[in-house]
Amino acid sequence: MSDGQTKNAALTTALAFHYQVLIGLDKCFSFEDGQTVWFEKDGDVSLISSDITESSQTEVKNYAAPLTDHHENLWKTLKNWLAPEFNHIQYGVLILHTTQSFGVTTSLKDWNSQSPEQRLEVLRNIFSDRTEDQLNAEKPSEIIRIQKEVMLNSAESELKSILGKIILHVEADDLDVLRQNFCTKLDGFIPVANRQAFTEGLIGFIYEQASNTDWTIEKNLFNQKKESLTARWGPTLFTIPDFNNRNAAEDEVEIYVSQLFARKIIEIEYGDVLPEAIGNWLELRNSLIEELNGYPQFRATVHRYREQWIRQFSAKHRTASRKQGNLTAISQDLYDQLTSESPFGIDGYLSPDFVFRNGLIHDLMDDEDLQLRWKVKQ
C-alpha cells in the first residue's frame, strides 16, 4: 500500500472513530439518573442503565451503498451480536446505526415494525436466495460464510431473542450534519463565537475518560464538565456598550459614501448629515453588532425594535407623502424628524441611545430587500 493510501485509510478510520464519539456524546446529552455511556465495551457505543429495557448497544456504521438484503453491514452485525462473548441479556435494545438508506427492493424495509418471528422469516427468505453451489463452494465469499454462520450455526431461540431487540436506524446523519445538529442544540445556551471551544472541550473530556481497562462516561461527571464549560463559554450578562456619538472622519465618509443608506441620503440632497449618519452607522456596526453575536436574547430585542421602527417609519412616510410643497425639503424634514425624536423603548432595552436607534435606522436603510427610502413621492 502506498503512503497516500495509508494516510487516506488512517484518516478514514479516524473520522469514523470521531463519528462514533459524536454519537456517544449525543447520548450523554439525554442522560438519565444512573446511566453511563461506554465506548468499545461490547461494540461501538453502549448505554448502560439500571433498567435493562433502557440499556442499548449501538453499532455505528458509515456506508455509501444502500442497505440491501445481502449487504455485509446487517449480516456482520448479526454475527457479532450472536457471538458467545457478547452478552445481549444486559441490553434491551440493539441498534444498527447506519448512514445507509434501504435498497429499492430490500426485504428489510418493514423490519422495525415486525415481530421476532417475522424478522426471522425475512432472514430465512433472504438466505434461501443462495444456491446449493454457492453454499457448498470450496471457497465461498465472505458474506456467504457469515450468512451460513448466522442461519445454520445459531440456535433458533437465541437468534429470535436477539432479532426482537434489533432496531435498524437507517439514513443516519453523516458527520457534517451530526456536527451541525450538535451546534443547534447549543442555541440560546452557548454563544455562536464560543461553540467551537465549548465543543472541543466536551469532546476532549470524552477522550480523557478512556483508560487501559475501560472507556466510560458517567452522568454526574459529564454534567459537571458541561457546567464548567458553560460557565466559561456561556453568555455573560449583556451590557449595552457606550456610544460616543461621533461624526465620521473625512476618510471614513469617502469609504462609506457608496453604501446604500448613504446614497439614499444623497438622493434627498442632504449631504450635510452624512458624517453624523455614517458615524452612527459605524458605531452600531463596530461596537454593538459584534457583541450581539453572543447574546441571542438581545438579538431578539433588536429584531423587535427593527420591526416596530419600520412600522412607524412607514406610517410617517405616508403622512409626509400627503404634504404639499418641495419634495426634497419634505424628505429632509422627514429625515430630521425620525433621527431627532426621542427613541422609543422596548422590553429589554427601555432607554435606547440615539446612536443605537439612528445607527439601526441607517442599517435598515442599507438593506436592499426592505426597499425603504427617505425620498418622498406624491
Buried (B, 14 or more C-beta within 10 A) or exposed (E): EEEEEEEEEEEEEEEBEBBBBBBBBBBBEEBEEEBBBBBEBBBBBBBBBEEEEBBBBBBBBBEEEBBBBBBBBBBBBBBBBBEEEBEBEBBBBBBBBBBBBBBEEBBBBEBEEBEBEEBBEBBEEBBEEBEEEEBEEEEBEEBBBBBBBBBEEBEEEEBBEBBBBBBBBBEBBEBEEBBEEBBEEBEEBBBEEBBEEBBEBBBEBBEEBEEEEEBBBBBEBBEEBBEEBBEEBBBEEBEBBEBEEBBBEEEBBEEBBEBEBBEBBEEBEBEEBBBBBBBBBBBBBEBBBEBBEBBBEBBEBBEBBBEEBBEEBEEBBEEBBEBEEEBBEBBBBBBEEBBEEEBEEBEEBEEBBBBBBBBBBBBBBBEEEEEBEBBBEE
